[in-house]
């Protein structure tokens, strides 16, 4: 039986990884330390478990966020990449090329959960293209974000 292979990386493409096998689980952590590490209301994480993790491009930089946990990130663009503790490694869910394939199944650190998080789905919604009239720079924006697939090299020689 073929093991599933998932790839991912940071926003700028400096760091890339491959995960072969089934990760243990995907989660959301609401603790204050994860909120700050991700600059968000929570941290979406995928526990590597017994899957094989290989870094295929670049090397992480680290911040020792506690006496037991260090967090890996891209030193070039700042993308949060890992949560590493004595019980294993978790990858940031958003850094996977297909994060929708790894929906969270559990929430941790709920003592730090912000009350409004459960109501986010009720907020008004709009697509980026709907803002072109109000935010004119969006109509000709050129993304320098790495694509959601492996590339032989990055960035391309001719970036706009």
C-alpha positions in Angstrom: 0.0 0.0 0.0 1.3 3.4 -1.0 1.9 5.9 1.8 0.3 9.4 1.3 2.8 12.1 0.5 2.1 15.7 1.4 4.4 18.7 0.7 4.5 22.2 1.9 6.7 25.2 2.8 6.9 28.7 3.8 5.4 31.7 2.1 8.6 32.7 0.3 9.7 29.2 -0.7 13.0 29.3 1.1 11.8 26.3 3.3 10.1 23.2 1.8 9.2 19.8 3.4 7.7 16.5 2.5 5.6 14.4 4.9 5.3 10.7 4.0 2.7 8.6 5.8 -0.3 9.6 7.9 0.1 12.4 10.5 -1.2 11.7 14.0 -3.8 14.4 13.8 -4.6 18.0 13.0 -5.5 20.4 15.8 -6.1 24.0 16.8 -4.3 25.4 19.8 -5.8 28.4 21.6 -3.1 28.9 24.3 -1.7 32.4 24.5 1.8 31.2 23.6 0.5 29.7 20.3 -1.6 32.9 19.6 1.6 35.0 19.9 3.8 32.5 17.9 1.3 32.6 15.0 0.2 36.2 15.3 -3.4 34.9 15.3 -6.3 33.9 17.4 -5.1 30.3 17.4 -2.5 28.0 15.9 -3.6 25.3 13.4 -1.1 22.4 13.7 -0.6 19.0 12.2 1.1 16.5 14.5 3.7 14.5 12.4 3.3 11.4 14.6 5.0 8.4 12.9 5.0 9.9 9.4 8.4 10.7 7.9 9.3 14.4 7.8 12.0 15.5 5.4 13.1 19.1 4.9 13.7 19.3 1.2 14.9 22.9 0.9 16.4 25.4 3.4 16.9 25.2 7.1 14.6 26.5 9.9 15.6 29.1 12.5 14.3 28.6 16.0 12.9 30.4 19.0 12.9 28.6 22.3 9.4 29.6 23.5 9.7 27.7 26.8 12.0 25.4 28.6 10.3 22.5 26.7 9.2 23.9 23.4 11.0 25.4 20.4 9.3 26.8 17.4 10.8 26.7 13.9 10.2 29.5 11.4 11.5 30.7 8.1 14.3 33.2 8.7 13.6 34.8 5.4 9.9 35.5 5.4 8.9 34.7 9.1 6.4 31.9 8.3 5.8 29.8 11.5 6.7 26.2 10.5 7.0 24.0 13.6 6.0 23.4 17.2 8.6 21.0 18.6 8.2 19.5 22.1 9.4 16.3 23.9 6.3 14.5 22.7 6.9 15.2 19.0 6.8 17.7 16.1 3.8 19.5 14.7 3.8 21.5 11.4 1.8 24.6 10.8 -1.3 23.5 9.0 -1.3 26.5 6.6 2.2 25.7 5.4 0.9 22.5 3.7 0.3 22.8 -0.1 -3.2 21.4 0.5 -4.2 22.4 4.0 -7.8 21.5 3.3 -6.8 17.8 3.3 -5.9 18.0 7.0 -8.9 19.4 8.8 -8.6 19.8 12.6 -10.1 17.1 14.8 -9.3 18.5 18.3 -8.8 21.8 20.1 -6.2 22.4 22.8 -5.4 25.2 25.2 -9.1 26.2 25.3 -8.5 28.2 28.5 -7.0 30.8 26.2 -9.7 30.6 23.5 -11.1 34.0 22.6 -14.8 34.2 23.0 -15.5 35.5 19.5 -13.7 32.6 17.7 -16.8 30.5 17.7 -18.7 33.2 15.9 -16.2 34.0 13.1 -18.3 32.1 10.6 -21.2 34.5 11.1 -19.2 37.6 10.0 -19.9 39.2 6.6 -17.8 37.7 3.9 -16.3 39.0 0.6 -13.8 37.7 -2.0 -10.6 39.6 -2.6 -11.8 40.6 -6.1 -14.8 42.3 -4.6 -12.4 44.9 -3.0 -10.9 46.2 -6.3 -13.0 49.3 -6.3 -12.2 50.2 -2.7 -8.6 49.0 -2.6 -7.2 49.9 -6.0 -3.8 48.4 -5.5 -5.3 44.9 -5.5 -6.2 45.0 -9.2 -2.5 44.8 -10.3 -0.9 43.1 -7.4 1.9 40.6 -8.2 2.3 37.8 -5.7 5.8 36.8 -4.8 4.4 33.9 -2.7 5.8 30.5 -3.6 3.2 28.3 -5.4 1.5 25.4 -3.6 3.7 22.7 -5.2 7.4 21.8 -5.3 9.7 23.8 -7.6 13.2 23.0 -8.7 14.4 26.4 -7.6 12.8 29.6 -6.1 12.5 32.4 -6.7 12.3 32.3 -10.5 15.1 34.2 -12.2 12.8 37.0 -13.4 10.5 38.1 -10.6 8.3 41.1 -11.6 
